[in-house]
């Protein structure tokens, strides 16, 4: 169990590092994207695009690994909560892994795209925009699952005192704000501030939790 706890801490931090690394190579997890500029960038540096997708896929598989190690480490305290976070966080990862099949199609679109105005380019822009909009929609759905999964193990931490109670309450607060912010954004797309605040809290929570599990348990 001790090894599973340490691995859980490692995976929390590993997921953050791979996500940031993919962003460095051009992958944008979420947000408004200039489709024309994005295609031009992919066409100019296809290798960076491939690396960014590889890194984000590694991140997604890291989420699955995290769900499993957390289950091994903490489900003996409450099997129902353990199954809950396992199902929702693995579901979160699988949705995003599935999405990469269509996202990879941007590479082929970018190869055909040029910076001159033409009917063909307009069609390619529409295809690319549809892929990115679908990606945003799937990401939003995946993050609702993420919120439920995070809430489940945060509740367990509080109920059974396996970690300092403040970490559990921090996780609950972050998960609720992030989840509600996500739902509000899906209804009212010009209101993103709550989701952004929740995302920042989630980042701090996972850094603290990952570090604690890795270094102090």
C-alpha positions in Angstrom: 0.0 0.0 0.0 2.9 2.3 0.8 4.2 1.9 -2.7 0.8 2.7 -4.2 0.6 5.9 -2.1 4.0 7.0 -3.3 3.1 6.2 -6.9 -0.2 8.2 -6.5 1.8 11.2 -5.4 4.2 10.8 -8.3 1.4 10.5 -10.8 -0.3 13.7 -9.5 2.9 15.6 -10.2 3.7 13.7 -13.4 0.3 14.6 -14.9 1.0 18.3 -14.2 4.5 18.2 -15.7 3.4 16.4 -18.9 0.4 18.8 -19.3 2.7 21.8 -19.1 5.3 20.2 -21.4 2.6 19.5 -24.0 1.6 23.2 -23.8 5.3 24.2 -24.4 5.2 22.2 -27.7 2.0 23.9 -28.8 -0.9 21.8 -27.4 -3.6 24.0 -25.9 -5.7 22.1 -23.4 -8.5 24.6 -23.4 -9.3 28.1 -24.6 -10.0 30.2 -27.7 -7.7 29.3 -30.6 -6.9 31.3 -33.8 -7.6 28.4 -36.2 -5.6 30.0 -39.1 -2.6 30.6 -36.9 -2.9 27.2 -35.3 -2.8 25.5 -38.8 0.1 27.6 -39.9 2.0 26.7 -36.8 1.3 22.9 -37.3 2.4 23.2 -40.9 5.6 25.0 -40.1 6.5 22.7 -37.1 4.8 19.3 -37.5 7.3 17.6 -35.3 6.4 19.9 -32.4 2.7 19.1 -33.0 3.4 15.3 -32.9 5.4 15.7 -29.7 2.7 17.8 -28.1 0.1 15.1 -28.9 2.3 12.3 -27.6 2.9 14.2 -24.3 -0.8 14.9 -23.8 -1.6 11.2 -24.5 1.0 10.2 -21.9 -0.7 12.6 -19.5 -4.1 10.9 -20.2 -2.6 7.5 -19.5 -1.1 8.9 -16.4 -4.6 9.8 -15.2 -5.6 6.1 -15.6 -2.6 5.0 -13.7 -3.4 7.5 -10.9 -6.9 6.3 -10.6 -5.7 2.7 -10.2 -2.9 3.5 -7.6 -5.3 5.7 -5.6 -7.8 2.8 -5.6 -5.1 0.3 -4.4 -3.9 2.7 -1.7 -7.2 4.0 -0.3 -10.2 1.9 -1.5 -9.8 -0.4 1.6 -11.2 2.6 3.6 -14.3 2.8 1.4 -14.8 0.7 -1.6 -17.7 2.7 -3.0 -15.8 6.0 -3.0 -12.9 4.1 -4.5 -15.0 2.8 -7.3 -16.5 6.2 -7.8 -13.2 8.0 -8.4 -11.9 5.1 -10.5 -14.8 5.1 -12.8 -15.0 8.9 -13.2 -11.3 9.6 -13.6 -10.7 6.7 -16.0 -13.8 7.9 -17.9 -12.2 11.4 -18.0 -9.0 10.0 -19.5 -10.8 7.7 -22.0 -12.9 10.6 -23.4 -9.7 12.6 -24.0 -7.8 9.7 -25.5 -10.6 9.1 -27.9 -10.7 12.8 -28.9 -7.0 12.7 -30.0 -8.0 10.6 -33.0 -9.8 13.5 -34.6 -7.4 16.1 -33.2 -4.5 14.3 -35.0 -6.4 15.0 -38.2 -5.3 18.6 -37.9 -1.8 17.5 -39.1 -3.3 16.4 -42.4 -5.4 19.5 -42.7 -2.4 21.7 -42.0 -0.4 20.0 -44.7 -3.0 21.0 -47.3 -3.5 24.5 -45.9 -1.9 27.6 -47.4 -1.9 31.3 -46.4 -3.6 32.3 -49.7 -7.4 32.8 -49.8 -9.2 30.1 -51.6 -12.4 28.1 -51.4 -10.4 25.0 -50.4 -8.7 26.9 -47.6 -12.1 28.0 -46.3 -13.3 24.4 -46.3 -10.1 23.3 -44.4 -10.7 26.1 -41.9 -14.2 24.9 -41.3 -13.0 21.3 -40.8 -10.3 22.4 -38.4 -12.7 24.7 -36.4 -15.1 21.8 -36.1 -12.4 19.5 -34.7 -11.3 22.2 -32.2 -14.9 22.9 -31.1 -15.5 19.2 -30.6 -12.3 18.9 -28.6 -13.5 21.8 -26.3 -16.8 20.2 -25.8 -15.3 16.8 -25.0 -12.8 18.4 -22.7 -15.5 20.2 -20.8 -17.4 16.9 -20.3 -14.2 15.1 -19.2 -13.7 17.8 -16.6 -17.1 17.2 -15.1 -16.0 13.6 -14.5 -12.7 14.9 -13.1 -14.6 17.0 -10.6 -16.7 14.1 -9.4 -13.6 11.9 -9.1 -11.6 14.5 -7.2 -14.6 15.1 -4.9 -14.8 11.3 -4.1 -11.2 10.9 -2.9 -11.3 14.3 -1.1 -14.3 13.2 0.9 -12.5 9.9 1.8 -9.5 11.9 3.1 -11.8 13.8 5.4 -14.0 10.9 6.6 -11.1 8.6 7.5 -8.4 11.1 8.4 -5.7 9.5 6.2 -4.3 12.9 5.3 -4.4 16.3 7.1 -8.1 17.3 7.0 -7.2 20.7 5.4 -6.1 18.9 2.3 -9.4 17.1 2.0 -11.4 20.3 2.5 -9.2 22.1 0.0 -9.9 19.3 -2.5 -13.7 19.4 -1.9 -13.7 23.2 -2.4 -11.6 23.1 -5.6 -13.6 20.2 -7.1 -17.0 21.9 -6.4 -15.9 25.3 -7.8 -14.3 23.7 -10.8 -17.3 21.5 -11.5 -19.8 24.3 -11.0 -17.7 26.7 -13.1 -17.6 24.1 -15.9 -21.4 23.6 -15.9 -22.0 27.4 -15.8 -19.6 27.8 -18.8 -21.4 25.1 -20.8 -24.6 27.1 -20.3 -23.2 30.6 -20.6 -20.0 30.4 -22.6 -19.0 34.1 -22.0 -18.8 33.4 -18.2 -15.5 31.6 -17.5 -14.2 33.3 -14.4 -15.6 30.7 -11.9 -14.1 27.8 -13.9 -10.8 29.6 -14.1 -10.7 30.1 -10.4 -11.6 26.5 -9.8 -8.9 25.4 -12.2 -6.3 27.4 -10.3 -7.4 25.9 -7.0 -7.3 22.4 -8.5 -3.7 23.0 -9.7 -2.6 24.0 -6.2 -4.5 21.2 -4.6 -2.9 18.5 -6.9 0.6 20.0 -6.3 0.1 19.9 -2.5 -1.6 16.5 -2.5 1.0 15.0 -4.9 3.9 16.4 -2.9 2.4 15.2 0.4 1.7 11.6 -0.8 5.2 11.4 -2.3 7.2 12.9 0.5 5.3 12.7 3.8 3.4 9.3 3.8 
